[in-house]
Amino acid sequence: MSEIVTVSVLTCPSCGHAQREIMPTDACQWFHECPACHALLHPKPGDCCVFCSYGSVPCPPVQRAGGRRCCAG
């Protein structure tokens, strides 16, 4: 099994602000507030979390599941 990546760059779809964030290793993160424009990010339909929707790397649970959906988000 590959090493799990725990850092992802989240890019806000509203303002384009990008910032490195540490991802939780045991859960999906359903909300994130952009520090630049304060938009509240939610996962896109079909994604389990904001990292899978707007991050440079999918969340650790999805990485462990081999890219498949890990939970009902």
mmJSON file of the N, C-alpha and C atoms, coordinates in Angstrom:
{"data_MODEL":{"atom_site":{
"group_PDB":["ATOM","ATOM","ATOM","ATOM","ATOM","ATOM","ATOM","ATOM","ATOM","ATOM","ATOM","ATOM","ATOM","ATOM","ATOM","ATOM","ATOM","ATOM","ATOM","ATOM","ATOM","ATOM","ATOM","ATOM","ATOM","ATOM","ATOM","ATOM","ATOM","ATOM","ATOM","ATOM","ATOM","ATOM","ATOM","ATOM","ATOM","ATOM","ATOM","ATOM","ATOM","ATOM","ATOM","ATOM","ATOM","ATOM","ATOM","ATOM","ATOM","ATOM","ATOM","ATOM","ATOM","ATOM","ATOM","ATOM","ATOM","ATOM","ATOM","ATOM","ATOM","ATOM","ATOM","ATOM","ATOM","ATOM","ATOM","ATOM","ATOM","ATOM","ATOM","ATOM","ATOM","ATOM","ATOM","ATOM","ATOM","ATOM","ATOM","ATOM","ATOM","ATOM","ATOM","ATOM","ATOM","ATOM","ATOM","ATOM","ATOM","ATOM","ATOM","ATOM","ATOM","ATOM","ATOM","ATOM","ATOM","ATOM","ATOM","ATOM","ATOM","ATOM","ATOM","ATOM","ATOM","ATOM","ATOM","ATOM","ATOM","ATOM","ATOM","ATOM","ATOM","ATOM","ATOM","ATOM","ATOM","ATOM","ATOM","ATOM","ATOM","ATOM","ATOM","ATOM","ATOM","ATOM","ATOM","ATOM","ATOM","ATOM","ATOM","ATOM","ATOM","ATOM","ATOM","ATOM","ATOM","ATOM","ATOM","ATOM","ATOM","ATOM","ATOM","ATOM","ATOM","ATOM","ATOM","ATOM","ATOM","ATOM","ATOM","ATOM","ATOM","ATOM","ATOM","ATOM","ATOM","ATOM","ATOM","ATOM","ATOM","ATOM","ATOM","ATOM","ATOM","ATOM","ATOM","ATOM","ATOM","ATOM","ATOM","ATOM","ATOM","ATOM","ATOM","ATOM","ATOM","ATOM","ATOM","ATOM","ATOM","ATOM","ATOM","ATOM","ATOM","ATOM","ATOM","ATOM","ATOM","ATOM","ATOM","ATOM","ATOM","ATOM","ATOM","ATOM","ATOM","ATOM","ATOM","ATOM","ATOM","ATOM","ATOM","ATOM","ATOM","ATOM","ATOM","ATOM","ATOM","ATOM","ATOM","ATOM","ATOM","ATOM","ATOM","ATOM","ATOM","ATOM","ATOM"],
"id":[1,2,3,4,5,6,7,8,9,10,11,12,13,14,15,16,17,18,19,20,21,22,23,24,25,26,27,28,29,30,31,32,33,34,35,36,37,38,39,40,41,42,43,44,45,46,47,48,49,50,51,52,53,54,55,56,57,58,59,60,61,62,63,64,65,66,67,68,69,70,71,72,73,74,75,76,77,78,79,80,81,82,83,84,85,86,87,88,89,90,91,92,93,94,95,96,97,98,99,100,101,102,103,104,105,106,107,108,109,110,111,112,113,114,115,116,117,118,119,120,121,122,123,124,125,126,127,128,129,130,131,132,133,134,135,136,137,138,139,140,141,142,143,144,145,146,147,148,149,150,151,152,153,154,155,156,157,158,159,160,161,162,163,164,165,166,167,168,169,170,171,172,173,174,175,176,177,178,179,180,181,182,183,184,185,186,187,188,189,190,191,192,193,194,195,196,197,198,199,200,201,202,203,204,205,206,207,208,209,210,211,212,213,214,215,216,217,218,219],
"type_symbol":["N","C","C","N","C","C","N","C","C","N","C","C","N","C","C","N","C","C","N","C","C","N","C","C","N","C","C","N","C","C","N","C","C","N","C","C","N","C","C","N","C","C","N","C","C","N","C","C","N","C","C","N","C","C","N","C","C","N","C","C","N","C","C","N","C","C","N","C","C","N","C","C","N","C","C","N","C","C","N","C","C","N","C","C","N","C","C","N","C","C","N","C","C","N","C","C","N","C","C","N","C","C","N","C","C","N","C","C","N","C","C","N","C","C","N","C","C","N","C","C","N","C","C","N","C","C","N","C","C","N","C","C","N","C","C","N","C","C","N","C","C","N","C","C","N","C","C","N","C","C","N","C","C","N","C","C","N","C","C","N","C","C","N","C","C","N","C","C","N","C","C","N","C","C","N","C","C","N","C","C","N","C","C","N","C","C","N","C","C","N","C","C","N","C","C","N","C","C","N","C","C","N","C","C","N","C","C","N","C","C","N","C","C","N","C","C","N","C","C"],
"label_atom_id":["N","CA","C","N","CA","C","N","CA","C","N","CA","C","N","CA","C","N","CA","C","N","CA","C","N","CA","C","N","CA","C","N","CA","C","N","CA","C","N","CA","C","N","CA","C","N","CA","C","N","CA","C","N","CA","C","N","CA","C","N","CA","C","N","CA","C","N","CA","C","N","CA","C","N","CA","C","N","CA","C","N","CA","C","N","CA","C","N","CA","C","N","CA","C","N","CA","C","N","CA","C","N","CA","C","N","CA","C","N","CA","C","N","CA","C","N","CA","C","N","CA","C","N","CA","C","N","CA","C","N","CA","C","N","CA","C","N","CA","C","N","CA","C","N","CA","C","N","CA","C","N","CA","C","N","CA","C","N","CA","C","N","CA","C","N","CA","C","N","CA","C","N","CA","C","N","CA","C","N","CA","C","N","CA","C","N","CA","C","N","CA","C","N","CA","C","N","CA","C","N","CA","C","N","CA","C","N","CA","C","N","CA","C","N","CA","C","N","CA","C","N","CA","C","N","CA","C","N","CA","C","N","CA","C","N","CA","C","N","CA","C","N","CA","C","N","CA","C","N","CA","C","N","CA","C"],
"label_alt_id":[null,null,null,null,null,null,null,null,null,null,null,null,null,null,null,null,null,null,null,null,null,null,null,null,null,null,null,null,null,null,null,null,null,null,null,null,null,null,null,null,null,null,null,null,null,null,null,null,null,null,null,null,null,null,null,null,null,null,null,null,null,null,null,null,null,null,null,null,null,null,null,null,null,null,null,null,null,null,null,null,null,null,null,null,null,null,null,null,null,null,null,null,null,null,null,null,null,null,null,null,null,null,null,null,null,null,null,null,null,null,null,null,null,null,null,null,null,null,null,null,null,null,null,null,null,null,null,null,null,null,null,null,null,null,null,null,null,null,null,null,null,null,null,null,null,null,null,null,null,null,null,null,null,null,null,null,null,null,null,null,null,null,null,null,null,null,null,null,null,null,null,null,null,null,null,null,null,null,null,null,null,null,null,null,null,null,null,null,null,null,null,null,null,null,null,null,null,null,null,null,null,null,null,null,null,null,null,null,null,null,null,null,null,null,null,null,null,null,null],
"label_comp_id":["MET","MET","MET","SER","SER","SER","GLU","GLU","GLU","ILE","ILE","ILE","VAL","VAL","VAL","THR","THR","THR","VAL","VAL","VAL","SER","SER","SER","VAL","VAL","VAL","LEU","LEU","LEU","THR","THR","THR","CYS","CYS","CYS","PRO","PRO","PRO","SER","SER","SER","CYS","CYS","CYS","GLY","GLY","GLY","HIS","HIS","HIS","ALA","ALA","ALA","GLN","GLN","GLN","ARG","ARG","ARG","GLU","GLU","GLU","ILE","ILE","ILE","MET","MET","MET","PRO","PRO","PRO","THR","THR","THR","ASP","ASP","ASP","ALA","ALA","ALA","CYS","CYS","CYS","GLN","GLN","GLN","TRP","TRP","TRP","PHE","PHE","PHE","HIS","HIS","HIS","GLU","GLU","GLU","CYS","CYS","CYS","PRO","PRO","PRO","ALA","ALA","ALA","CYS","CYS","CYS","HIS","HIS","HIS","ALA","ALA","ALA","LEU","LEU","LEU","LEU","LEU","LEU","HIS","HIS","HIS","PRO","PRO","PRO","LYS","LYS","LYS","PRO","PRO","PRO","GLY","GLY","GLY","ASP","ASP","ASP","CYS","CYS","CYS","CYS","CYS","CYS","VAL","VAL","VAL","PHE","PHE","PHE","CYS","CYS","CYS","SER","SER","SER","TYR","TYR","TYR","GLY","GLY","GLY","SER","SER","SER","VAL","VAL","VAL","PRO","PRO","PRO","CYS","CYS","CYS","PRO","PRO","PRO","PRO","PRO","PRO","VAL","VAL","VAL","GLN","GLN","GLN","ARG","ARG","ARG","ALA","ALA","ALA","GLY","GLY","GLY","GLY","GLY","GLY","ARG","ARG","ARG","ARG","ARG","ARG","CYS","CYS","CYS","CYS","CYS","CYS","ALA","ALA","ALA","GLY","GLY","GLY"],
"label_asym_id":["A","A","A","A","A","A","A","A","A","A","A","A","A","A","A","A","A","A","A","A","A","A","A","A","A","A","A","A","A","A","A","A","A","A","A","A","A","A","A","A","A","A","A","A","A","A","A","A","A","A","A","A","A","A","A","A","A","A","A","A","A","A","A","A","A","A","A","A","A","A","A","A","A","A","A","A","A","A","A","A","A","A","A","A","A","A","A","A","A","A","A","A","A","A","A","A","A","A","A","A","A","A","A","A","A","A","A","A","A","A","A","A","A","A","A","A","A","A","A","A","A","A","A","A","A","A","A","A","A","A","A","A","A","A","A","A","A","A","A","A","A","A","A","A","A","A","A","A","A","A","A","A","A","A","A","A","A","A","A","A","A","A","A","A","A","A","A","A","A","A","A","A","A","A","A","A","A","A","A","A","A","A","A","A","A","A","A","A","A","A","A","A","A","A","A","A","A","A","A","A","A","A","A","A","A","A","A","A","A","A","A","A","A","A","A","A","A","A","A"],
"label_entity_id":["1","1","1","1","1","1","1","1","1","1","1","1","1","1","1","1","1","1","1","1","1","1","1","1","1","1","1","1","1","1","1","1","1","1","1","1","1","1","1","1","1","1","1","1","1","1","1","1","1","1","1","1","1","1","1","1","1","1","1","1","1","1","1","1","1","1","1","1","1","1","1","1","1","1","1","1","1","1","1","1","1","1","1","1","1","1","1","1","1","1","1","1","1","1","1","1","1","1","1","1","1","1","1","1","1","1","1","1","1","1","1","1","1","1","1","1","1","1","1","1","1","1","1","1","1","1","1","1","1","1","1","1","1","1","1","1","1","1","1","1","1","1","1","1","1","1","1","1","1","1","1","1","1","1","1","1","1","1","1","1","1","1","1","1","1","1","1","1","1","1","1","1","1","1","1","1","1","1","1","1","1","1","1","1","1","1","1","1","1","1","1","1","1","1","1","1","1","1","1","1","1","1","1","1","1","1","1","1","1","1","1","1","1","1","1","1","1","1","1"],
"label_seq_id":[1,1,1,2,2,2,3,3,3,4,4,4,5,5,5,6,6,6,7,7,7,8,8,8,9,9,9,10,10,10,11,11,11,12,12,12,13,13,13,14,14,14,15,15,15,16,16,16,17,17,17,18,18,18,19,19,19,20,20,20,21,21,21,22,22,22,23,23,23,24,24,24,25,25,25,26,26,26,27,27,27,28,28,28,29,29,29,30,30,30,31,31,31,32,32,32,33,33,33,34,34,34,35,35,35,36,36,36,37,37,37,38,38,38,39,39,39,40,40,40,41,41,41,42,42,42,43,43,43,44,44,44,45,45,45,46,46,46,47,47,47,48,48,48,49,49,49,50,50,50,51,51,51,52,52,52,53,53,53,54,54,54,55,55,55,56,56,56,57,57,57,58,58,58,59,59,59,60,60,60,61,61,61,62,62,62,63,63,63,64,64,64,65,65,65,66,66,66,67,67,67,68,68,68,69,69,69,70,70,70,71,71,71,72,72,72,73,73,73],
"pdbx_PDB_ins_code":[null,null,null,null,null,null,null,null,null,null,null,null,null,null,null,null,null,null,null,null,null,null,null,null,null,null,null,null,null,null,null,null,null,null,null,null,null,null,null,null,null,null,null,null,null,null,null,null,null,null,null,null,null,null,null,null,null,null,null,null,null,null,null,null,null,null,null,null,null,null,null,null,null,null,null,null,null,null,null,null,null,null,null,null,null,null,null,null,null,null,null,null,null,null,null,null,null,null,null,null,null,null,null,null,null,null,null,null,null,null,null,null,null,null,null,null,null,null,null,null,null,null,null,null,null,null,null,null,null,null,null,null,null,null,null,null,null,null,null,null,null,null,null,null,null,null,null,null,null,null,null,null,null,null,null,null,null,null,null,null,null,null,null,null,null,null,null,null,null,null,null,null,null,null,null,null,null,null,null,null,null,null,null,null,null,null,null,null,null,null,null,null,null,null,null,null,null,null,null,null,null,null,null,null,null,null,null,null,null,null,null,null,null,null,null,null,null,null,null],
"Cartn_x":[0.844,0.0,0.885,0.5,1.238,1.088,2.048,1.979,0.836,0.087,-1.036,-0.51,-0.951,-0.585,-1.573,-1.066,-1.947,-2.014,-1.321,-1.35,-1.896,-2.815,-3.413,-3.517,-3.451,-3.642,-5.105,-5.85,-7.253,-7.308,-8.058,-8.228,-9.696,-9.96,-11.322,-11.903,-13.068,-13.673,-14.248,-14.437,-14.999,-13.953,-12.797,-11.797,-10.453,-10.254,-9.003,-7.885,-8.154,-7.13,-6.736,-5.436,-4.938,-4.087,-4.307,-3.577,-3.379,-2.172,-1.885,-2.644,-3.274,-4.041,-3.694,-3.67,-3.483,-4.856,-4.957,-6.232,-6.386,-7.598,-7.816,-7.578,-6.98,-6.646,-7.762,-8.718,-9.731,-11.162,-11.311,-12.653,-12.61,-13.781,-13.923,-14.292,-13.811,-14.118,-15.161,-16.345,-17.467,-17.541,-16.882,-16.929,-15.54,-15.299,-14.056,-14.35,-13.945,-14.117,-12.844,-12.983,-11.839,-11.324,-10.024,-9.481,-9.422,-9.515,-9.422,-10.788,-11.774,-13.079,-14.193,-13.881,-14.812,-15.965,-15.824,-16.826,-16.771,-17.915,-17.979,-18.027,-16.951,-16.86,-17.573,-18.311,-18.991,-18.524,-18.565,-18.175,-19.112,-18.564,-19.372,-20.21,-21.34,-22.15,-21.3,-21.394,-20.631,-19.304,-18.819,-17.571,-17.879,-16.943,-17.185,-16.739,-15.845,-15.343,-14.769,-14.419,-13.886,-12.524,-11.737,-10.43,-10.589,-11.592,-11.829,-12.378,-13.073,-13.634,-12.658,-11.915,-11.118,-9.64,-9.228,-7.845,-6.97,-5.679,-4.71,-4.54,-4.981,-4.881,-6.202,-6.756,-7.989,-7.729,-8.794,-8.661,-8.079,-7.446,-6.857,-7.828,-9.092,-9.99,-10.181,-10.245,-10.371,-9.061,-7.929,-6.646,-6.575,-7.001,-6.992,-7.964,-9.058,-10.062,-9.683,-8.488,-8.029,-8.703,-9.123,-9.753,-11.267,-11.799,-13.249,-13.831,-15.088,-15.795,-15.698,-15.349,-15.085,-16.275,-17.098,-18.205,-19.327,-20.472,-21.593,-21.501,-21.115,-20.943,-22.098],
"Cartn_y":[-1.185,0.0,1.242,2.261,3.51,4.302,5.17,6.045,7.037,7.271,8.204,9.633,10.485,11.901,12.638,13.459,14.15,15.659,16.168,17.604,17.793,18.736,19.035,20.553,21.034,22.456,22.645,23.346,23.649,24.947,24.942,26.139,26.538,27.745,28.246,28.487,27.917,28.135,29.542,30.252,31.609,32.665,32.582,33.645,33.148,31.829,31.281,31.189,31.598,31.51,30.049,29.78,28.42,28.398,27.36,27.263,25.798,25.488,24.13,23.87,22.709,22.32,20.885,20.605,19.241,18.583,17.404,16.701,15.77,15.624,14.616,13.226,12.339,11.017,9.996,10.301,9.302,9.758,10.851,11.372,12.257,12.479,13.418,14.791,15.833,17.193,17.773,18.001,18.433,19.93,20.723,22.177,22.758,23.88,24.625,26.079,26.99,28.413,28.955,29.579,30.188,31.335,31.34,32.416,33.765,33.752,35.005,35.675,34.913,35.532,35.063,34.128,33.594,32.796,32.357,31.458,30.132,29.53,28.232,27.162,26.38,25.341,24.085,23.457,22.186,21.238,19.935,19.003,19.123,18.892,18.829,17.551,17.51,16.286,15.08,14.005,12.797,12.706,13.816,13.801,13.698,13.118,12.913,14.097,14.944,16.037,17.167,18.267,19.425,19.136,18.236,17.912,17.158,16.289,15.564,16.494,17.551,18.495,19.597,20.151,21.353,21.208,20.028,19.836,19.266,19.38,18.826,17.322,16.823,15.404,14.992,13.837,13.398,13.071,13.035,12.805,11.419,11.258,9.965,8.784,8.907,7.747,7.315,8.249,7.906,7.307,7.844,7.26,5.802,5.516,4.137,3.248,3.822,3.051,2.898,3.327,3.171,4.086,5.263,6.238,6.119,5.078,4.925,5.778,6.048,6.812,6.083,6.789,6.157,6.199,7.199,7.377,8.132,8.148,8.902,10.335,11.225,12.611,13.468],
"Cartn_z":[0.0,0.0,0.0,-0.747,-0.823,0.463,0.69,1.86,1.686,2.756,2.727,2.815,1.895,1.882,2.776,3.691,4.64,4.431,3.418,3.119,1.713,1.58,0.286,0.145,-1.077,-1.335,-1.733,-0.863,-1.161,-1.949,-3.043,-3.864,-3.83,-3.377,-3.264,-4.655,-4.942,-6.258,-6.418,-5.315,-5.386,-5.707,-5.026,-5.204,-5.73,-5.769,-6.283,-5.261,-4.027,-2.981,-2.775,-2.722,-2.51,-1.248,-0.437,0.825,1.188,1.676,2.153,3.441,3.517,4.697,5.063,6.352,6.827,6.883,6.285,6.226,7.429,7.932,8.968,8.352,9.11,8.565,8.745,9.616,9.948,9.646,8.918,8.637,7.402,6.841,5.726,6.285,5.645,6.093,5.155,5.683,4.846,4.641,5.48,5.365,5.546,4.875,5.064,4.716,5.586,5.311,4.68,3.525,2.845,3.704,4.018,4.846,4.123,2.794,2.035,1.846,1.346,1.042,1.979,2.85,3.856,3.257,2.011,1.428,2.179,2.39,3.048,1.966,1.871,0.852,1.332,0.419,0.64,-0.458,-0.235,-1.306,-2.513,-3.69,-4.902,-4.847,-5.548,-5.577,-6.003,-5.234,-5.53,-4.812,-4.267,-3.508,-2.018,-1.271,0.156,1.007,0.48,1.314,0.457,1.123,0.409,-0.217,0.383,-0.197,-1.516,-1.592,-2.845,-3.927,-3.529,-4.496,-4.901,-3.957,-4.221,-3.876,-3.434,-3.027,-4.122,-3.921,-4.866,-4.669,-3.514,-3.17,-2.526,-2.879,-2.21,-0.739,0.048,1.483,1.777,2.955,3.317,3.252,3.697,3.555,2.095,1.165,-0.261,-0.768,-0.313,-0.696,-0.259,0.973,1.48,0.704,0.214,-0.533,-1.999,-2.36,-3.739,-4.737,-4.268,-5.156,-5.223,-4.597,-4.573,-3.462,-3.58,-2.553,-1.217,-0.168,1.124,2.07,1.917,2.861,2.161,2.753,2.182,2.667,1.784,2.166,1.792],
"occupancy":[1.0,1.0,1.0,1.0,1.0,1.0,1.0,1.0,1.0,1.0,1.0,1.0,1.0,1.0,1.0,1.0,1.0,1.0,1.0,1.0,1.0,1.0,1.0,1.0,1.0,1.0,1.0,1.0,1.0,1.0,1.0,1.0,1.0,1.0,1.0,1.0,1.0,1.0,1.0,1.0,1.0,1.0,1.0,1.0,1.0,1.0,1.0,1.0,1.0,1.0,1.0,1.0,1.0,1.0,1.0,1.0,1.0,1.0,1.0,1.0,1.0,1.0,1.0,1.0,1.0,1.0,1.0,1.0,1.0,1.0,1.0,1.0,1.0,1.0,1.0,1.0,1.0,1.0,1.0,1.0,1.0,1.0,1.0,1.0,1.0,1.0,1.0,1.0,1.0,1.0,1.0,1.0,1.0,1.0,1.0,1.0,1.0,1.0,1.0,1.0,1.0,1.0,1.0,1.0,1.0,1.0,1.0,1.0,1.0,1.0,1.0,1.0,1.0,1.0,1.0,1.0,1.0,1.0,1.0,1.0,1.0,1.0,1.0,1.0,1.0,1.0,1.0,1.0,1.0,1.0,1.0,1.0,1.0,1.0,1.0,1.0,1.0,1.0,1.0,1.0,1.0,1.0,1.0,1.0,1.0,1.0,1.0,1.0,1.0,1.0,1.0,1.0,1.0,1.0,1.0,1.0,1.0,1.0,1.0,1.0,1.0,1.0,1.0,1.0,1.0,1.0,1.0,1.0,1.0,1.0,1.0,1.0,1.0,1.0,1.0,1.0,1.0,1.0,1.0,1.0,1.0,1.0,1.0,1.0,1.0,1.0,1.0,1.0,1.0,1.0,1.0,1.0,1.0,1.0,1.0,1.0,1.0,1.0,1.0,1.0,1.0,1.0,1.0,1.0,1.0,1.0,1.0,1.0,1.0,1.0,1.0,1.0,1.0,1.0,1.0,1.0,1.0,1.0,1.0],
"B_iso_or_equiv":[0.0,0.0,0.0,0.0,0.0,0.0,0.0,0.0,0.0,0.0,0.0,0.0,0.0,0.0,0.0,0.0,0.0,0.0,0.0,0.0,0.0,0.0,0.0,0.0,0.0,0.0,0.0,0.0,0.0,0.0,0.0,0.0,0.0,0.0,0.0,0.0,0.0,0.0,0.0,0.0,0.0,0.0,0.0,0.0,0.0,0.0,0.0,0.0,0.0,0.0,0.0,0.0,0.0,0.0,0.0,0.0,0.0,0.0,0.0,0.0,0.0,0.0,0.0,0.0,0.0,0.0,0.0,0.0,0.0,0.0,0.0,0.0,0.0,0.0,0.0,0.0,0.0,0.0,0.0,0.0,0.0,0.0,0.0,0.0,0.0,0.0,0.0,0.0,0.0,0.0,0.0,0.0,0.0,0.0,0.0,0.0,0.0,0.0,0.0,0.0,0.0,0.0,0.0,0.0,0.0,0.0,0.0,0.0,0.0,0.0,0.0,0.0,0.0,0.0,0.0,0.0,0.0,0.0,0.0,0.0,0.0,0.0,0.0,0.0,0.0,0.0,0.0,0.0,0.0,0.0,0.0,0.0,0.0,0.0,0.0,0.0,0.0,0.0,0.0,0.0,0.0,0.0,0.0,0.0,0.0,0.0,0.0,0.0,0.0,0.0,0.0,0.0,0.0,0.0,0.0,0.0,0.0,0.0,0.0,0.0,0.0,0.0,0.0,0.0,0.0,0.0,0.0,0.0,0.0,0.0,0.0,0.0,0.0,0.0,0.0,0.0,0.0,0.0,0.0,0.0,0.0,0.0,0.0,0.0,0.0,0.0,0.0,0.0,0.0,0.0,0.0,0.0,0.0,0.0,0.0,0.0,0.0,0.0,0.0,0.0,0.0,0.0,0.0,0.0,0.0,0.0,0.0,0.0,0.0,0.0,0.0,0.0,0.0,0.0,0.0,0.0,0.0,0.0,0.0],
"pdbx_formal_charge":[null,null,null,null,null,null,null,null,null,null,null,null,null,null,null,null,null,null,null,null,null,null,null,null,null,null,null,null,null,null,null,null,null,null,null,null,null,null,null,null,null,null,null,null,null,null,null,null,null,null,null,null,null,null,null,null,null,null,null,null,null,null,null,null,null,null,null,null,null,null,null,null,null,null,null,null,null,null,null,null,null,null,null,null,null,null,null,null,null,null,null,null,null,null,null,null,null,null,null,null,null,null,null,null,null,null,null,null,null,null,null,null,null,null,null,null,null,null,null,null,null,null,null,null,null,null,null,null,null,null,null,null,null,null,null,null,null,null,null,null,null,null,null,null,null,null,null,null,null,null,null,null,null,null,null,null,null,null,null,null,null,null,null,null,null,null,null,null,null,null,null,null,null,null,null,null,null,null,null,null,null,null,null,null,null,null,null,null,null,null,null,null,null,null,null,null,null,null,null,null,null,null,null,null,null,null,null,null,null,null,null,null,null,null,null,null,null,null,null],
"auth_seq_id":[1,1,1,2,2,2,3,3,3,4,4,4,5,5,5,6,6,6,7,7,7,8,8,8,9,9,9,10,10,10,11,11,11,12,12,12,13,13,13,14,14,14,15,15,15,16,16,16,17,17,17,18,18,18,19,19,19,20,20,20,21,21,21,22,22,22,23,23,23,24,24,24,25,25,25,26,26,26,27,27,27,28,28,28,29,29,29,30,30,30,31,31,31,32,32,32,33,33,33,34,34,34,35,35,35,36,36,36,37,37,37,38,38,38,39,39,39,40,40,40,41,41,41,42,42,42,43,43,43,44,44,44,45,45,45,46,46,46,47,47,47,48,48,48,49,49,49,50,50,50,51,51,51,52,52,52,53,53,53,54,54,54,55,55,55,56,56,56,57,57,57,58,58,58,59,59,59,60,60,60,61,61,61,62,62,62,63,63,63,64,64,64,65,65,65,66,66,66,67,67,67,68,68,68,69,69,69,70,70,70,71,71,71,72,72,72,73,73,73],
"auth_comp_id":["MET","MET","MET","SER","SER","SER","GLU","GLU","GLU","ILE","ILE","ILE","VAL","VAL","VAL","THR","THR","THR","VAL","VAL","VAL","SER","SER","SER","VAL","VAL","VAL","LEU","LEU","LEU","THR","THR","THR","CYS","CYS","CYS","PRO","PRO","PRO","SER","SER","SER","CYS","CYS","CYS","GLY","GLY","GLY","HIS","HIS","HIS","ALA","ALA","ALA","GLN","GLN","GLN","ARG","ARG","ARG","GLU","GLU","GLU","ILE","ILE","ILE","MET","MET","MET","PRO","PRO","PRO","THR","THR","THR","ASP","ASP","ASP","ALA","ALA","ALA","CYS","CYS","CYS","GLN","GLN","GLN","TRP","TRP","TRP","PHE","PHE","PHE","HIS","HIS","HIS","GLU","GLU","GLU","CYS","CYS","CYS","PRO","PRO","PRO","ALA","ALA","ALA","CYS","CYS","CYS","HIS","HIS","HIS","ALA","ALA","ALA","LEU","LEU","LEU","LEU","LEU","LEU","HIS","HIS","HIS","PRO","PRO","PRO","LYS","LYS","LYS","PRO","PRO","PRO","GLY","GLY","GLY","ASP","ASP","ASP","CYS","CYS","CYS","CYS","CYS","CYS","VAL","VAL","VAL","PHE","PHE","PHE","CYS","CYS","CYS","SER","SER","SER","TYR","TYR","TYR","GLY","GLY","GLY","SER","SER","SER","VAL","VAL","VAL","PRO","PRO","PRO","CYS","CYS","CYS","PRO","PRO","PRO","PRO","PRO","PRO","VAL","VAL","VAL","GLN","GLN","GLN","ARG","ARG","ARG","ALA","ALA","ALA","GLY","GLY","GLY","GLY","GLY","GLY","ARG","ARG","ARG","ARG","ARG","ARG","CYS","CYS","CYS","CYS","CYS","CYS","ALA","ALA","ALA","GLY","GLY","GLY"],
"auth_asym_id":["A","A","A","A","A","A","A","A","A","A","A","A","A","A","A","A","A","A","A","A","A","A","A","A","A","A","A","A","A","A","A","A","A","A","A","A","A","A","A","A","A","A","A","A","A","A","A","A","A","A","A","A","A","A","A","A","A","A","A","A","A","A","A","A","A","A","A","A","A","A","A","A","A","A","A","A","A","A","A","A","A","A","A","A","A","A","A","A","A","A","A","A","A","A","A","A","A","A","A","A","A","A","A","A","A","A","A","A","A","A","A","A","A","A","A","A","A","A","A","A","A","A","A","A","A","A","A","A","A","A","A","A","A","A","A","A","A","A","A","A","A","A","A","A","A","A","A","A","A","A","A","A","A","A","A","A","A","A","A","A","A","A","A","A","A","A","A","A","A","A","A","A","A","A","A","A","A","A","A","A","A","A","A","A","A","A","A","A","A","A","A","A","A","A","A","A","A","A","A","A","A","A","A","A","A","A","A","A","A","A","A","A","A","A","A","A","A","A","A"],
"auth_atom_id":["N","CA","C","N","CA","C","N","CA","C","N","CA","C","N","CA","C","N","CA","C","N","CA","C","N","CA","C","N","CA","C","N","CA","C","N","CA","C","N","CA","C","N","CA","C","N","CA","C","N","CA","C","N","CA","C","N","CA","C","N","CA","C","N","CA","C","N","CA","C","N","CA","C","N","CA","C","N","CA","C","N","CA","C","N","CA","C","N","CA","C","N","CA","C","N","CA","C","N","CA","C","N","CA","C","N","CA","C","N","CA","C","N","CA","C","N","CA","C","N","CA","C","N","CA","C","N","CA","C","N","CA","C","N","CA","C","N","CA","C","N","CA","C","N","CA","C","N","CA","C","N","CA","C","N","CA","C","N","CA","C","N","CA","C","N","CA","C","N","CA","C","N","CA","C","N","CA","C","N","CA","C","N","CA","C","N","CA","C","N","CA","C","N","CA","C","N","CA","C","N","CA","C","N","CA","C","N","CA","C","N","CA","C","N","CA","C","N","CA","C","N","CA","C","N","CA","C","N","CA","C","N","CA","C","N","CA","C","N","CA","C","N","CA","C","N","CA","C","N","CA","C","N","CA","C"],
"pdbx_PDB_model_num":[1,1,1,1,1,1,1,1,1,1,1,1,1,1,1,1,1,1,1,1,1,1,1,1,1,1,1,1,1,1,1,1,1,1,1,1,1,1,1,1,1,1,1,1,1,1,1,1,1,1,1,1,1,1,1,1,1,1,1,1,1,1,1,1,1,1,1,1,1,1,1,1,1,1,1,1,1,1,1,1,1,1,1,1,1,1,1,1,1,1,1,1,1,1,1,1,1,1,1,1,1,1,1,1,1,1,1,1,1,1,1,1,1,1,1,1,1,1,1,1,1,1,1,1,1,1,1,1,1,1,1,1,1,1,1,1,1,1,1,1,1,1,1,1,1,1,1,1,1,1,1,1,1,1,1,1,1,1,1,1,1,1,1,1,1,1,1,1,1,1,1,1,1,1,1,1,1,1,1,1,1,1,1,1,1,1,1,1,1,1,1,1,1,1,1,1,1,1,1,1,1,1,1,1,1,1,1,1,1,1,1,1,1,1,1,1,1,1,1]
}}}
